[in-house]
Amino acid sequence: PGAMSQALAKEIPQEQGEGGSRRSGWGLLVTAGVGGTLVALYAVATPFVTPALRKVCLPFVPATAAQIQNVLKMLENRSGPLVDIGSGDGRVVIAAAKKGFQAVGYELNPWLVWYSRYRAWRDGVHQNTKFYISDLWKVSFSHYRNVVVFGVPQMMPQLEKKLEEELECNARIIACRFPFPCWIPDHTTGEGIDTVWAYDLKHSRGCEAKGLEITPETES
């Protein structure tokens, strides 16, 4: 009996030790799995919420359905190429492409650009859309007739000057969320954060007045 008791005493701690080791192993696996998942989520989510344009703090904020509808309203009876400055996840570009525009988006965040391309392919408008990874301050918008901007107040004065220097007189600039500081909008629609302002550059630049001055000279 004494020998049997000693044998049992030796086996019991050994079994308990093996069970504890197994539990510890599972615990480590679960911890590693949860940690890996959190790291993956952080890696995917961070590019969507960090500033997309480095010159000013411009975080990614998706356009609302009302904003998109207001932008499309301002594009009625318009034609020609369209560009969305700071295109985010591409929803404005895609919506414009569905209305027949050749639409382009410029976005500094590569994750958002790749996601935009996927969305355009999924919605069947990839042939009418293009998305570029680029800083807006390094791009010329001179050949676009329709420009959509989702900006912040800090960037609007400098962007106003840039667009006025680059765009032709027949261009229309559509600002969402915040208006331009000096231009007077030709059309306004929406309320609150969904407000959209449309500026016809020919009025802001005075192209019509210049045309009236030139006409008499041409006829004489």
N, C-alpha and C positions, 0 to 999 in steps of 0.2 A: 504493500500500500504506500509505504513511504516513497519508494522509487517511482510509482505511478503518479503520486502527487507532484513530485519534482518535475516529471516529464510534462504534466499538464501545465504546471506553472511556467515552464519554458516556452510551451507552444502558444499560450494565450497572449503574452506580450508580443510575440512575433507576429501573430495574426492581426493584433491591434495595430502594430507598427505598419504592416503592409496596407491595411485599410486606410490609415492616416496618410500614408504616402500617396495612395490613389486619390484620396480627397484633395490633398495638396496639389497633385498634378492637375486635376480637373479645375481647381481654383485658379491656378496659373494660366491654364488655357482660356478660361472664361475672361480673366482679367486682360490677357493679351488680345483676345477677340474684341472686347469692348473698347480697349485703348486704340486698336487698329481702326475700328469703325469710326471713332471720334476724330482720329487724325485724317481719315479719308474724307469725312464730312467737312472738316475744317479746310482741307485742301481744295475741295470743290466749291464750297460756299464763299470762302474769302475773296476770290477774284470777282464775285458778283456784287459784293458790298463795299469793296475798297474803291478809292477814287479812280475814275476812268480817265480823267485828263489831269496830268500832273501840274500844269501851270496854275490851275485853280482847283480848289477842292470840289469836285463834282462826282458825288457818289451815284451809284446806279439806283434809280428810282423808276420802276416800270410805269409807262404811260397808262392812264386809266382808259376804260372803254369810251367814256365821254370825251376825253381829250382827243382820242383818235378820230372819233366822229366829227369833232369840231375842226380838226385839221383837214379831213376829207371835204368838209363843207367849204373851207377856204380854197380848196383846190378845184372846185367845180368850174367847168368851162376853161380850165387851164390845160396846157399841153407842154411838151418838152421834158427834158431830163430833170429828175428830182434828186436831191441829196438831203439826208438826215444827218445833222452834225451831232455826234455823240449818240449813235443809234442804239446803244444798249443791247437789248435782246432782239432787236430787229422788227418789232411789231408794227412800227409806223411804216417802215420800208415795205414790209410785206403787204400791209393794208393798201398802200399806194399802188403797188404792183398789181394787186387784184383789180384796181380801177383802171389799169391800162398804162400806167407810168413805167418808164424805165427808171428804176429807183436804185439808189446807191446809199450805203451807210458807211460812215467813218467812225471808228471806235478804237480807242487805244487798248482796251482790255481784250486780250486774245481769247479768253474763255467765252466772253459774250459774242465775239465775232464767230467763233466756231459753232456756238449754239444757234446764232442767227442763221447761219448757212444751213444747218440741219432743219430749222423750222421752215425756211423757204423751200427746201427740198420736200419736206413733209406736206406742205400746203400746195405744192405743184407750181410755184412761181419762181423757181430757182433760175430759170432762163431770163427772167426780167429783173433780177436783182443781183447786186454785187455788194460784198462787204469787205472793207479794207481795215487792216490793223494800222492805224496811223494817228499821229497827233494833229489835231485840227489846225494848229498854228503853223504847221509845215506843209499844208495842202492848199492849193489854189482852187477856188470854186468858180472860176471865171466862166466855165462853159455850162453852168447849171441855170435853168430858168426858174426853178422852184426850190426853195431852201427852207428846211424845217429845223428849228433849234429848240432843244430842251436845255436851257442854261440856268445859271445862277447869277444873282446881281453882280457879283465881282467880275464876271467875264464879259458882261453885255457891252460896256463902253468900248472895250478894245475890239470885240467882235463886230460891233456896229461899224467901226472905222475900217476894219479889214474887208467886210462885205461891200461897203460903199466903194472901196478902191478897186475891187476885183469884179463885181457883177456888172452885167449889162443893164441898160435902162428898162428892159422888158422883164426883169426878174421880180419875183414876189418872194418876200421873206416872211415866214410864219413862225412867230415866237410863242412858246408854250410856257405857262407858269409865271414867267417874268417878262415884261415888255422891254424894249430898247429904251435907253434914257433920253435920246434926243429926237428920234423919229416920231412923227405923229401917225398912228395907225389909220389905214384907210378903211379897215373893217375889223370889227370885234365881235366875238361870240363866246357864249359860255359864262359860267359864274365861278367865283372862288378859284380853287386850284385848277379847274378845268377851263379857265379863260384862255382864249387864243387870240392873238393879235396878228393881223396881216398888214404888211407894208409893201406897197408898190413902189419900187425904187425910182420910177420915173417921176413920181410926185415928190419923194424925199430929196431927190437930186435936182429937181427942176428941169428935167429933160424936155417937158412939153413947152415950157416957156422959151427954152433955147430954140426949139423947133419953130416956134412962131416968129422968133426974131430972124431966123435964117430964111424962112419962106419968101418974104417980100424981096430979099436980095437975089434969090434964085430966079424969081419971075422977072425982075427988071433987067 
